[in-house]
Amino acid sequence: MFNKISQRLRATPPTKIFKFILIFSVTGSSCLFISDKIAFYLESFAGVEQHIVIDVILVTITYQVLLLFFCFLFGEFKYVLGKYKRLKMLFSKDT
């Protein structure tokens, strides 16, 4: 399993794999914490009732922003930026 993860991430040292696991876990936890605070603000101050659609949109947007931030913080910004570029090419039109 460890070899499969290292091939997928193209990271041979175990410390780099640990760094990726740490980045994704911190990003996920922070995303849920911040999204909960934003949803509370929208519900209490803006008068928007909490719906599952709003939660999904908040978590999706917040996760992407925080992932870029934490990857920059841990020095893996280039890796994630490459993944975003591949995703952009997937959805762009071929002319």
N, C-alpha and C positions, 0 to 999 in steps of 0.2 A: 504494500500500500504506500509506503514511504517513497519507493522508487517511482511509482505511478504519479504521485504528487510532484516529485522533483522534475519528472519529464514534462508534465503539464505546465508547470510554472517556469520551466527552463532555468531552474535554479538548483545547482548541485550542492552547495553547502547547506547543512541543516540549519545554520543560523539564519540564512536568508528565508528558508521556509518558515521558521519560527517567526521571523519578522512579518511575513505576509499574514500568517494566522493572527498575530497580534494586531496588525492594521485592520483586518476585517472584523475582528471581534470588538475592538474599540470603536470602530466606525458604526457598527450595528447598534451597540449599546448607546452611544451618543445620539444616534439618529432617533431612536425611540424616545429618549429623554427629551430632546429638543422638539420633536414632533408633538409630543404630549403637551408641552408648554404652549406651542403655537395653537393647537386645537383648543386648549383651555381658554386662551385669549380670544379666539374666534367665537367660541361658544358664549363666553360671559360678557365680553365687551362689544363685539360686533353684532351680536344677536343671531349668529349662524348656529343652527342646531348641528350637533355632531352626527355625521353620516359616515358610513364605511368608505364611500367614494372619496370624501375629503381626506380621510385618514390615509388611504392608499396613495393619493396624489402627494400629500405632505411627506410621507415616508419615502416615496420614490425620488422626489426632488431633493429632499434633505440628505438622503443617503449619497447621492451622486456628488453633491457639493462637499460633504464631509469626507468622502473617500478621496477626493482630490486634495483636500487640506491635509489629511493624515498621511497620505502618500508623500506629499511634499515635506511634511514634518519629519518623516522617517527616512527620507532620501530615496524613495521609490517612485517619484513623480514621472520619470521617463517611461517606466513600465506601464503605468496606468494610462498615460497619454497615448501610448502606442495602441493600447486596447480600444480607447475611444476613437482613434483614427480608423482602426479596422471596422468598428461598428458604424462609423459615418460612411465609409466606403460601401458597406453592405446595404445601407438604405438610400444611397445616392443613385440618381438615374444615370444610366449609361447613354451617352450621346453618340 
